[in-house]
């Protein structure tokens, strides 16, 4: 298996620290608002990576953080005039519901930034960074990391340290400036904010600190894979490396896996442009299922920008429907399949071993379907093969079941066939209308009529 490593900017052979056990960290949500489909595309892709590792025979331990304390969650609680936990619990619940709708597997460990054990680990990290001279206390009693003290700062993002000004600091959790500054590890106490007592002062953690604390606590000093969106490369992941490697004196991550942005009709997603879509937004607006968005994500490579359009999501829904039709066709077929699956299987796996090339894998799948249909080799072996592939795709194809047609509808279908054979097209059309009124649709095929639920 080859994977593109953001750190080296190359595709590399994947070799985990332990022969058959992968340790992976995925940057999770800040639970102050609904996740948008750009966020969810990243989680679909990290889920696909997770599934492929397991499909390939690895045991997996994945940690995904829930950020329930930061500037955004605090500001939201002040804006809504409710307790911060009322905000975070509400949006965490909605996030988990989105994961379920998209058939995204829940990671083995999902800690919160406010968990007692996590906060203890943060305090240990900050204290050691202070003791070792990587961190310092500012005039306002907040603790900052000195980026100049970490000689490898910028190795992930390529950020230039030449222009950094001594003492230049940034206290907010997120910033978009393309220049490095000392970043806050621990924020001094402020009225109205959650706080913890520590040897270096009362306050709360900065945003970057939680991921280093969770990763080192639950996965150890060095992990195999760290995943997230490209927007996190700088400053978040750069800062994670600096604080983690200064704390442990060991490499933090061996492979960095980053997912590209999602665009809306060629534009950046933004509330000001009224194109900030949640999963429920696209379900309601385009009359599609949540799994259509998963299908769309499979049809694009994780390292390429995905342009979400009305046409693309409708095509993804149609592709999903066609795949289900094929599965249904093979459930109902009695005879054994005679097609050789070996070549399709090897091509499918080869595509995914090449940096998780899902568009190529989906193309292999539909070439296989075409060859089955051409050779009329439908059967239970074909069904079993598709179910095997769906362990990776996660499209819930095992839930496709044959339609139970009421006797009254079957009778109308037979009568319509008789009228067609007699070339009584007026009666045939009338019966079709009656069938449609009962909630069914007849599709005429060379092998006979097929009935669908409308």
C-alpha positions in Angstrom: 0.0 0.0 0.0 1.3 3.5 -1.0 0.1 6.6 0.7 0.9 10.3 0.0 2.7 11.7 3.0 2.3 15.5 3.3 5.5 15.6 5.4 7.7 14.3 2.5 5.3 15.4 -0.3 5.7 11.9 -1.8 3.8 8.7 -2.2 5.4 6.2 0.2 5.1 2.5 1.0 3.0 2.3 4.1 4.8 0.4 6.9 3.2 0.7 10.4 5.3 0.8 13.6 3.7 -2.5 14.6 3.4 -5.2 11.9 -0.4 -5.6 11.9 -1.6 -2.7 14.1 -2.1 0.8 12.9 -2.4 3.8 15.2 -4.3 6.6 13.6 -5.4 10.1 14.9 -8.1 12.1 13.1 -8.8 15.7 13.9 -12.5 15.7 15.0 -15.1 18.4 15.1 -15.4 21.6 17.2 -18.9 21.2 18.5 -20.3 24.7 18.3 -22.4 24.4 15.0 -23.6 21.8 12.5 -20.8 20.1 10.4 -20.9 21.3 6.8 -20.4 18.9 3.9 -16.7 20.0 3.5 -16.1 18.7 7.0 -18.1 15.6 6.3 -16.2 14.9 3.1 -13.0 14.7 5.2 -14.6 12.3 7.6 -15.8 10.1 4.8 -12.3 9.9 3.4 -10.7 9.1 6.7 -13.4 6.5 7.1 -12.5 5.0 3.7 -8.8 5.0 4.8 -9.8 3.3 8.0 -11.9 0.7 6.2 -9.2 0.0 3.7 -6.6 -0.6 6.4 -9.0 -3.1 8.1 -9.9 -4.7 4.7 -6.2 -5.1 4.2 -5.8 -7.1 7.4 -4.7 -4.5 9.9 -6.0 -4.1 13.4 -6.8 -0.4 13.9 -6.9 2.0 16.9 -8.3 5.3 15.9 -8.6 8.4 18.1 -10.9 11.3 17.1 -11.1 14.3 19.4 -14.3 16.2 20.3 -13.3 19.8 20.9 -15.7 21.0 23.5 -13.6 23.9 24.8 -12.2 26.7 22.6 -12.9 30.2 21.5 -15.8 29.1 19.2 -17.7 27.1 21.8 -17.3 29.8 24.4 -18.4 32.5 22.0 -21.4 30.4 21.0 -22.5 29.9 24.6 -22.3 33.6 25.2 -24.2 34.4 22.0 -27.0 32.0 22.9 -26.8 32.8 26.7 -26.6 29.2 27.7 -24.1 27.0 29.4 -21.2 25.9 27.2 -22.1 22.2 27.8 -25.6 22.9 26.4 -24.0 24.0 23.1 -21.4 21.3 22.9 -23.7 18.4 23.8 -26.3 19.6 21.2 -23.9 19.8 18.3 -22.0 16.6 19.3 -25.3 14.7 19.1 -26.0 16.2 15.6 -22.5 15.3 14.4 -22.8 11.7 15.5 -26.2 11.5 13.7 -24.5 12.7 10.5 -21.8 10.1 10.9 -24.5 7.4 11.2 -26.4 8.7 8.1 -23.2 8.5 6.1 -22.3 5.1 7.5 -19.0 6.4 8.9 -17.6 4.0 11.5 -17.2 5.4 15.0 -13.5 5.5 16.1 -12.3 3.2 18.9 -11.6 6.3 21.1 -13.5 9.6 21.0 -12.3 11.7 24.0 -13.4 15.2 24.8 -11.0 18.1 25.4 -12.5 18.6 28.8 -12.2 15.0 29.9 -10.3 14.9 33.2 -7.5 12.5 31.9 -7.0 14.7 28.9 -6.7 17.9 30.9 -4.2 16.2 33.2 -2.1 15.2 30.1 -2.2 18.8 28.8 -0.9 20.1 32.1 1.9 17.6 32.1 2.9 18.7 28.5 2.8 22.4 29.3 4.8 22.0 32.5 7.5 20.0 30.7 7.7 22.5 27.9 8.1 25.3 30.4 10.8 23.3 32.3 12.7 22.6 29.0 12.6 26.2 27.8 10.2 25.7 24.9 7.4 27.6 26.5 7.2 30.9 28.5 4.7 32.9 30.5 3.6 36.2 29.0 2.7 39.4 30.8 -1.0 38.3 31.0 0.0 35.0 32.6 -0.8 32.9 29.5 1.7 30.2 28.4 3.1 30.4 24.9 5.2 28.1 22.8 8.3 29.7 21.4 8.5 28.5 17.7 12.1 29.7 17.3 13.1 27.1 20.0 11.9 24.2 17.8 14.4 24.0 15.0 12.1 21.9 12.7 9.2 24.4 12.8 7.7 24.6 9.3 8.7 21.2 8.1 5.1 20.1 7.4 3.7 23.3 5.9 6.9 24.9 4.5 6.2 28.1 6.4 9.1 30.5 6.3 10.6 31.4 9.7 12.8 34.2 8.4 10.3 37.0 8.9 9.2 36.0 12.4 9.5 38.9 14.9 10.8 38.2 18.4 7.9 38.2 20.8 5.2 38.1 18.1 2.4 36.1 19.6 -1.1 35.0 18.7 -3.6 34.2 21.4 -6.7 33.2 19.4 -7.2 29.5 18.6 -7.3 29.9 14.8 -5.5 32.3 12.5 -5.0 32.4 8.8 -1.9 34.6 8.5 0.9 32.9 6.5 3.5 33.8 9.0 4.6 31.9 12.1 4.1 33.4 15.6 4.4 32.0 19.1 1.1 30.2 19.8 -0.8 29.9 23.1 -0.6 26.7 25.0 -2.6 27.7 28.1 -4.8 30.8 28.3 -4.9 32.7 31.6 -8.2 32.8 33.5 -11.0 35.1 32.3 -14.3 35.6 34.0 -17.1 33.6 32.4 -14.7 31.0 30.9 -14.2 27.4 32.1 -10.9 27.0 33.9 -8.6 24.6 35.7 -6.0 25.1 38.5 -2.5 24.2 37.5 1.1 24.8 38.9 1.6 27.5 36.2 -1.7 29.3 36.8 -5.5 29.1 36.5 -6.9 29.0 33.0 -7.8 26.8 30.1 -6.0 25.0 27.2 -5.4 26.5 23.8 -6.9 24.7 20.8 -3.7 23.1 19.5 -2.8 21.4 22.8 -5.7 18.9 23.0 -4.7 16.8 20.0 -1.1 16.4 21.3 -2.4 15.4 24.7 -4.9 12.9 23.3 -2.5 11.4 20.8 0.3 10.8 23.3 -2.0 9.6 26.0 -4.0 7.1 24.0 -1.6 6.1 21.1 1.9 6.8 22.5 4.7 9.2 21.6 4.8 8.3 17.9 1.8 7.3 15.7 1.4 5.9 12.2 -1.1 8.2 10.6 -2.5 11.6 11.5 -5.4 12.7 9.2 -7.4 15.9 8.7 -8.4 18.5 6.1 -5.7 20.6 4.3 -6.9 23.7 6.1 -5.4 22.2 9.3 -1.8 21.9 7.9 -1.0 25.4 9.1 -1.1 26.4 11.9 -2.8 23.5 13.7 -0.8 20.5 12.6 2.4 22.4 12.4 1.9 23.5 16.0 1.0 19.9 17.0 4.3 18.7 15.7 6.3 21.4 17.5 4.7 20.9 20.9 4.6 17.1 20.7 8.1 16.5 19.5 9.5 19.1 22.0 7.6 17.2 24.7 8.6 13.6 23.8 11.9 14.2 21.9 10.6 11.7 19.4 9.0 11.9 15.9 5.3 12.6 16.3 3.7 11.2 13.1 5.1 9.0 10.4 2.4 9.6 7.7 0.3 12.8 7.4 -2.9 12.2 5.4 -4.7 15.4 4.3 -8.0 15.8 2.4 -8.6 18.6 -0.1 -11.3 21.3 0.0 -14.8 20.9 -1.2 -16.1 23.7 -3.5 -19.7 24.7 -4.2 -20.4 25.4 -7.8 -16.7 26.4 -8.2 -16.8 28.7 -5.2 -15.4 28.5 -1.7 -18.1 27.5 0.8 -19.2 30.5 2.8 -22.2 31.6 4.8 -21.9 35.0 3.2 -22.4 33.4 -0.2 -25.3 31.4 1.0 -23.7 28.1 0.0 -22.8 26.8 3.4 -24.5 23.4 3.2 -25.0 20.8 6.0 -25.9 17.2 5.1 -29.6 17.9 5.8 -29.4 21.0 3.5 -28.4 18.9 0.5 -30.9 16.1 1.3 -33.7 18.7 1.4 -32.5 20.9 -1.5 -31.6 18.2 -4.0 -34.0 15.4 -2.9 -31.1 12.9 -2.4 -30.1 10.4 0.3 -27.2 11.0 2.6 -25.4 8.0 1.1 -25.5 9.8 -2.3 -22.9 12.2 -0.8 -20.8 9.3 0.3 -21.1 7.9 -3.3 -20.0 11.4 -4.6 -16.9 11.3 -2.3 -16.0 7.8 -3.5 -16.1 9.1 -7.1 -13.4 11.8 -6.4 -9.9 11.4 -5.1 -9.3 12.7 -1.5 -6.3 14.8 -2.7 -8.3 16.6 -5.4 -10.8 19.4 -4.9 -14.4 18.2 -5.1 -16.7 20.6 -6.9 -20.2 20.0 -5.5 -22.9 20.8 -8.0 -26.6 20.0 -8.4 -25.6 17.8 -11.4 -22.8 16.0 -9.5 -25.0 15.0 -6.5 -27.8 13.9 -8.7 -25.4 11.8 -10.7 -24.1 10.3 -7.5 -27.7 9.4 -6.5 -28.3 7.8 -9.9 -25.0 5.8 -9.6 -26.0 4.6 -6.2 -29.5 3.6 -7.5 -27.9 1.7 -10.4 -25.6 -0.2 -8.1 -28.5 -1.2 -5.9 -30.4 -2.4 -9.0 -27.4 -4.6 -9.9 -27.3 -6.0 -6.4 -31.0 -6.7 -6.4 -30.7 -8.4 -9.8 -28.1 -10.8 -8.3 -30.1 -11.5 -5.2 -33.0 -12.7 -7.2 -31.0 -14.8 -9.7 -31.1 -18.5 -9.0 -28.3 -19.8 -11.1 -24.6 -19.8 -10.2 -22.4 -17.0 -11.5 -19.7 -18.0 -13.9 -17.6 -14.9 -14.3 -14.0 -14.8 -13.0 -13.8 -12.2 -10.2 -10.0 -12.5 -9.8 -9.0 -9.8 -12.3 -11.6 -7.3 -11.0 -10.6 -8.0 -7.4 -6.9 -7.5 -8.2 -7.6 -4.2 -10.1 -9.9 -2.9 -7.3 -7.3 -3.6 -4.6 -4.5 -2.3 -6.8 -6.3 1.0 -7.2 -6.8 1.4 -3.5 -3.3 0.4 -2.6 -2.2 3.3 -4.9 -2.9 6.2 -2.4 -6.6 5.2 -2.0 -7.5 5.9 -5.6 -11.3 5.6 -5.1 -12.3 7.0 -8.6 -10.3 4.3 -10.3 -11.6 1.6 -7.9 -15.2 2.7 -8.7 -14.4 2.6 -12.4 -13.1 -1.0 -12.0 -16.3 -1.9 -10.2 -18.6 -0.6 -13.0 -16.4 -2.3 -15.7 -17.0 -5.5 -13.7 -20.8 -4.9 -13.6 -20.8 -4.2 -17.4 -19.0 -7.5 -18.0 -21.4 -9.4 -15.8 -24.4 -7.9 -17.6 -22.9 -8.6 -21.0 -22.1 -12.2 -20.3 -25.3 -12.7 -18.3 -23.3 -14.3 -15.5 -25.5 -13.0 -12.7 -25.7 -15.1 -9.6 -25.0 -15.4 -5.9 -21.2 -15.4 -6.5 -21.5 -12.0 -8.0 -23.6 -10.8 -5.1 -21.0 -12.1 -2.6 -18.2 -10.4 -4.5 -20.1 -7.0 -4.4 -20.7 -7.5 -0.7 -17.0 -8.0 -0.2 -16.2 -4.8 -2.0 -18.8 -2.9 0.0 -17.0 -3.6 3.2 -14.7 -0.9 2.0 -17.2 1.3 0.1 -19.7 1.4 3.0 -22.7 2.0 0.8 -24.9 -0.4 2.8 -25.6 -2.6 -0.2 -26.3 -5.5 2.1 -29.5 -3.7 3.0 -30.9 -4.0 -0.5 -33.7 -6.5 -0.4 -36.0 -7.9 -3.1 -39.3 -6.0 -3.4 -42.4 -7.9 -2.2 -45.0 -7.1 -4.9 -48.7 -7.3 -3.8 -50.8 -9.8 -5.7 -53.0 -7.1 -7.0 -50.1 -5.3 -8.6 -48.7 -8.5 -10.1 -52.1 -9.2 -11.6 -52.1 -5.8 -13.3 -48.6 -6.4 -14.6 -49.7 -9.7 -16.2 -52.8 -8.0 -17.7 -50.6 -5.3 -19.1 -48.3 -7.8 -20.7 -51.2 -9.5 -22.3 -52.5 -6.2 -23.7 -49.0 -5.4 -25.0 -48.8 -8.8 -26.7 -52.2 -8.0 -28.3 -50.9 -4.5 -29.3 -53.7 -2.9 -27.3 -51.6 0.2 -26.4 -54.5 2.2 -25.0 -55.3 -0.5 -22.5 -51.6 -1.0 -21.7 -51.2 2.7 -20.9 -54.3 2.7 -18.8 -53.1 -0.3 -16.7 -49.6 1.4 -16.3 -51.4 4.4 -14.9 -53.3 2.2 -12.4 -50.0 0.6 -11.4 -48.4 4.0 -10.9 -51.4 5.1 -8.7 -50.6 2.1 -6.4 -47.1 3.3 -5.9 -45.3 1.1 -8.4 -43.6 1.6 -11.7 -43.1 -0.9 -14.6 -39.9 -0.9 -16.6 -40.0 -2.9 -19.8 -36.8 -4.8 -20.5 -35.7 -7.5 -23.0 -36.1 -10.1 -20.3 -39.6 -9.0 -19.3 -41.2 -6.3 -17.1 -39.4 -5.2 -13.9 -41.4 -3.6 -11.1 -40.0 -0.8 -8.9 -41.4 1.1 -6.0 -41.9 4.8 -6.9 
